Amino acid sequence: MPHTLRMIKLKWLRKLFSSASASEQAQAQPASAQRAPEVPAAAPATASAAQDGITFEQRDLVNGSYYSWLFDTTVASGLDTNAAEDQVLDALSSLIKSQSGAALVRRLPGLLPQLLQSLRSDTFSGAQLSRLISTDVVLVAAVIRVANSSFRGTGTRITSVEHAVMLIGQEGLRQLITSVAFRPIIDLNSGFYTRLLAPRIWDQSERCAVADRMMAEEMDVNPFEAFLAGLVQNVGLIVALRFMDQMTKVDQALGSEMFCARLVREARVLACSIGREWNFPDSVVQAIQEQEGMKKGTTISPMGRLLTQSDYLSKLRILIDQERLGRADPALFKGLSVNALKCYHALDNVDEADAPPQPQSVTAP
C-alpha cells in the first residue's frame, strides 16, 4: 500500500477508536513489555492536568492494545475488514436499526429494572425486595453468600433472604443485584467467540465499574449510577458475540483493527439503546454515549469524564497484568490524579461478584 494512503487510513482508524480530530492524533509509541516494579506514585497532577485527564494518544495506545489482546491477535492486522467481519458488522447495524437489542439480553430483562426502581425509592422495603429477589435462584444464592461473608469465622449463618437483604443494605444491594443480574449474559455454552471473549469483556466491565464507584465522590456523581455505567457500557459488545458465533467459523478470523473500531462504535450505540429501554438513569446513558465523538474542548458530563478515566484504568490494569504493556512506562500514567493512581493499584484481580461491596458501604474498593 502506498505510504500516503496508509497514513490516511491510519489516522481515520485512530479517529474511530478515540473519536479525536485528525490534528490531535499522534503515532503511539509501543511500551516496553519487560517486567518491572509497579509504577511509583506520581506527584500530584496539576488542576488542568487532572481536569483534562488522559490524552487521546494514551487512549489510542491502550485501546489498540486491549482489542489486540481481547481477540488474541499477535501481529498487526490489515486496515481493511474481511468478509466475515463485514457480515457481523452488517448484522449488528441492522439490529440497531430494526429491533430491540434488549431482546437479545438473556438475563432478567424484566426483573432488573423492577429491582433497581425499588432500590431508588426512599422507603426501603426489605420484605418487598426479598420477594422480588426470591423469584430468581441466582440472586438468592448471591445475596445469601454476601451476607454470610460478613460473619465468616463466627459460626453464624444467614439463611433468610429478608435477613440478608437488611444486612447488606440498600446501596450494597444495588451494586450486587446489578452485577449478578448481568453476569449470566455470558453464556459459556455458546460458540467460540463467546467462550473466548465474554470472560475478558466482563472482567474489564467489573473493574471499570469498581473504578467508577471508587472515584465517584471526587467527580461529584452518584456512586451507584457510576457503577452501573461502568458495568453496562459493554452490554452491546456482549450481545454482538452472538452474531460472531452464529455467522462465523473458527477459521474465519475476526479482530482486525478496523473491525474492532467499527464494532466498538456500533456496540456503544446498542448499549445506549438497551439502557434507555430498561429505563436506566439518563446520566448513565449519556455517559456511555459521550464516549463516542469526544474531541478536545467538547463539554462532557462529570460521569462521562469519570467513565473515560475508569475505562482507561481498567484496561491498563489488565494489559499490564497480561504483560502487554510495560508497568514502569511513565507515559501510561501521565495526567492521572493521585486518586486515579490509587484506584489503578486497587484494580488488581477485582471480581465484583466474589468480592462485592461490604454491607452498608458504597465506597469500599
Summary of the structure (lengths in Angstrom):
residues: 365
radius of gyration: 20.7
end to end distance: 48.6
largest distance: 71.6
contacts: 1168
relative contact order: 0.18
helix: 62%
strand: 0%
